[in-house]
Amino acid sequence: MEIILASTSPYRRRLLERLQIPFHSLPPQVEEGRLPAEEPAAMATRLALAKARAVSKDHPEALVIGSDQVASLEGDLMGKPGSHDVAVSQLRCSAGKRVVFHTGLAVIVSSQGFERFHVEPFSVYFREVDDKSIENYLHREQPYDCAGSFKCEGLGIALFERLTGNDPTSLEGLPLIALTDMLAQAGVPVLGM
């Protein structure tokens, strides 16, 4: 069965490569804005499903994987910073606090009527960090395309006191434990290939 990752994210591609299954990626062409009063977990689920459905429309026989991540700090959403100034602001606000990441996951095989979705929460407890440490981190790693302004798989780990959650890969953008279960339900057992 053809497997498609509905994403252009290099981070999600690298994560999916860990499962050692053949796949290719396609852009999902989905508007990623927040709906009025939408909660972070609901937004992550909606966008993961929208991405998978968008690609599945043109590839109904394929197994399509969609994912989206929404970060929240004290109820406020934190997106990808896109610039140095926004990243500094996000990291200042996060210092000494907990940021919750909700990673939505959807797996669809349209021709079989197969559609599963899941949202994986993961909490990051930030250390108290000063402005010099924030600047040093941002200049070294430049995580401007990452929600929350850090890369946990890189130097960003130095920003944390602790992490809590069931699947650390969800923090990187694709919950592989849940995905492995969904793939098996769809008839694609990762270790049976």
C-alpha positions in Angstrom: 0.0 0.0 0.0 1.3 3.5 -0.9 2.0 5.6 2.2 1.9 9.4 2.0 2.9 11.9 4.7 0.7 14.9 4.3 3.4 17.3 5.3 6.4 19.2 3.9 8.0 19.3 7.4 11.6 18.0 7.4 11.1 17.2 11.1 8.1 15.0 10.4 9.8 13.3 7.5 12.8 12.4 9.7 10.5 11.1 12.4 8.6 8.9 10.0 11.9 7.6 8.5 12.6 6.0 12.0 9.8 3.5 11.3 11.7 2.3 8.2 8.6 2.1 6.0 8.5 3.4 2.4 6.6 6.6 2.1 6.7 9.9 0.3 5.5 13.4 1.2 3.0 15.7 -0.4 1.9 19.2 0.7 -1.6 19.2 2.2 -2.7 22.7 1.1 -4.7 23.4 4.3 -5.3 26.8 5.9 -3.9 26.5 9.5 -5.7 29.3 11.3 -7.5 28.9 14.6 -11.3 28.9 14.8 -13.0 31.2 17.3 -12.6 29.9 20.9 -11.0 26.7 19.6 -9.1 24.8 22.3 -5.5 23.7 21.4 -6.2 19.9 21.4 -9.3 20.4 19.2 -7.3 22.6 16.8 -4.5 20.0 16.5 -7.0 17.3 15.8 -8.9 19.3 13.3 -5.8 20.3 11.4 -4.3 16.8 11.4 -7.6 15.4 9.9 -7.8 18.3 7.4 -4.3 17.7 6.1 -4.8 13.9 5.8 -8.2 14.4 4.1 -6.9 17.0 1.6 -4.2 14.6 0.3 -6.4 11.6 0.5 -8.9 13.2 -1.8 -6.5 12.8 -4.7 -5.0 9.5 -3.4 -8.0 7.4 -2.1 -6.1 4.1 -2.3 -3.1 5.4 -0.3 -2.7 5.4 3.5 -2.3 9.1 4.3 -0.8 10.4 7.5 -1.6 13.9 8.7 -0.3 15.7 11.8 -0.3 19.1 13.4 1.0 20.5 16.6 -0.3 23.3 18.8 1.5 24.7 21.8 -0.1 26.6 24.6 1.2 28.6 27.5 -1.3 29.3 30.2 -4.1 28.9 27.7 -2.6 31.1 25.0 -1.4 29.6 21.7 2.2 29.7 20.8 2.9 29.3 17.1 6.1 29.2 15.1 8.0 32.4 15.8 9.2 33.2 12.3 11.6 35.8 13.6 14.2 36.4 16.2 12.2 38.9 18.2 9.2 36.7 18.5 11.4 33.8 19.5 13.0 35.9 22.3 9.5 36.9 23.5 8.2 33.3 23.5 11.2 32.0 25.4 11.0 34.8 27.9 7.4 34.0 28.5 8.1 30.3 28.8 10.9 30.7 31.4 10.0 28.9 34.6 6.6 27.8 33.2 4.9 24.8 31.7 4.1 24.7 28.0 1.7 22.0 26.7 2.1 20.7 23.2 -0.9 19.0 21.6 0.1 16.9 18.6 -2.8 15.8 16.5 -2.4 12.7 14.3 -4.7 11.3 11.6 -4.5 8.2 9.4 -6.8 7.8 6.5 -7.4 5.2 3.7 -10.4 6.7 1.9 -11.1 3.8 -0.4 -11.5 1.5 2.7 -13.5 4.0 4.8 -10.6 3.9 7.3 -10.1 7.1 9.4 -8.5 7.3 12.8 -7.3 10.2 14.8 -5.6 10.9 18.1 -4.1 13.8 20.0 -1.1 13.4 22.2 -0.4 15.9 24.9 3.1 16.5 26.1 4.3 19.0 28.7 7.6 20.9 28.8 8.7 22.5 32.0 11.1 25.3 31.2 14.1 26.4 33.4 14.4 30.0 34.5 16.7 31.4 31.8 18.1 34.9 31.4 18.2 37.0 28.3 21.9 36.1 27.5 21.1 32.4 27.6 18.1 32.9 25.3 20.2 34.9 22.8 22.9 32.3 22.9 20.5 29.5 22.3 18.7 31.3 19.4 21.9 32.3 17.7 23.2 28.7 17.9 20.1 26.8 16.8 17.8 29.3 15.1 14.5 27.4 15.7 12.3 30.0 14.0 10.2 27.4 12.3 9.4 25.5 15.5 6.4 26.0 17.7 7.6 27.4 21.1 11.0 28.5 19.6 13.1 25.5 20.4 14.2 22.1 19.0 14.0 19.5 21.7 16.0 17.1 19.6 18.9 19.6 19.6 20.3 22.2 22.0 16.8 23.1 23.1 16.9 20.3 25.7 19.1 22.6 27.8 16.1 24.9 28.2 14.1 22.3 30.2 13.8 21.2 33.8 11.7 18.2 32.9 9.3 16.7 30.3 6.1 14.7 30.9 4.1 12.7 28.5 3.7 9.3 27.0 5.5 9.8 23.6 8.6 12.0 23.3 8.3 11.9 19.5 5.1 13.9 19.8 7.1 16.8 21.0 9.1 16.7 17.8 5.9 16.7 15.8 4.8 13.2 15.0 3.7 10.7 17.8 5.2 7.5 16.6 3.8 5.3 19.3 0.2 6.2 18.4 1.1 6.1 14.7 2.5 2.6 15.0 -0.9 1.4 16.5 -2.9 3.2 13.7 -0.7 1.7 11.0 -1.3 -1.8 12.4 -5.1 -1.1 12.5 -4.9 -0.1 8.8 -3.1 -3.4 8.0 0.4 -2.0 7.9 2.3 -3.5 10.9 5.6 -1.7 11.2 7.5 -4.7 12.4 5.7 -7.1 10.0 6.9 -5.4 6.8 
